[in-house]
Amino acid sequence: MRRDKSAVTVDPKLLELLVCPLTKGALRWDAANNELISRLARLAYPVRDGIPVMLPSEARELSDDELAKPTN
């Protein structure tokens, strides 16, 4: 079974409700990497098969360069 990364989406209504579990701050959808970005926590939470994995232990740390990129 082939999985196309660009085909994964997250329901916009779900994005309005989700917050970072550590900071309770807003999240930004990064469609290119299928991740939800928490700038305050400096973490990127993965989205697998359209389901956000909101566990800090599953998130990856964001570099200074990634944080410096402008948000869309």
Rosetta blueprint (number, residue, H / E / L):
1 M L
2 R L
3 R L
4 D L
5 K H
6 S H
7 A H
8 V L
9 T L
10 V L
11 D L
12 P H
13 K H
14 L H
15 L H
16 E H
17 L H
18 L L
19 V L
20 C L
21 P L
22 L L
23 T L
24 K L
25 G L
26 A L
27 L L
28 R E
29 W E
30 D E
31 A L
32 A L
33 N L
34 N L
35 E E
36 L E
37 I E
38 S E
39 R L
40 L L
41 A L
42 R L
43 L E
44 A E
45 Y E
46 P E
47 V E
48 R E
49 D L
50 G L
51 I E
52 P E
53 V L
54 M L
55 L L
56 P L
57 S L
58 E L
59 A L
60 R E
61 E E
62 L L
63 S L
64 D H
65 D H
66 E H
67 L H
68 A H
69 K L
70 P L
71 T L
72 N L
